[in-house]
């Protein structure tokens, strides 16, 4: 009986040892993975305390604490006065997405990302047709907290600021005053790797 207990104890201990990653001076293991998921931004573009929602998605490759990928956001529609007329505005953009999630092995950890892309803002008439369009470049840094809900699912809550730069000024983009603070929720599904 003692031999059976010893054998079981040895099996449990060896399984525990095999599950651990070796810590070495050289050839340190690197976290590698990938993810994808939806993105939601809440922004007060009309300066009247009503939040508009932009949604889209993105994905990327994870190497260590850094991720690199792409994103697309659209469906941001709102009404604003231009030259004394109420007009509907529609915005969409996409591009490069980079970020860092330090100490991501903890259930709650910091989350930082930067989106840089190109997009189009359309001023629409009452029938939903574009009266004028303007291309723009956007830079969107954000920071916040990410929760590891499951091994395959993470949720980040962020605060960011979006900087718009018009390319041809057809819509008089500076009058729309789109540069402002926003709040975001990013859902990331994937294989986040283990160190």
Secondary structure, 3 states (H helix, E strand, C coil): CHHHHHHHHHHHHHHHHHHCCCCCCCCCCCCEEEEEEEEEEEECCCCCCCCEEEEEEEEEEEECCEEEEEEEEEEEEEEEEECCEEEEEEEEEEEEEEEECCCCCCCEEEEEEEEEEEEEEEEECCCCCEEEEEEEEEEEEEEEEEEEEECCEEEEEEEEEEEEEECCCCCCHHHHCCCEEEEEEEEEEEECCCC
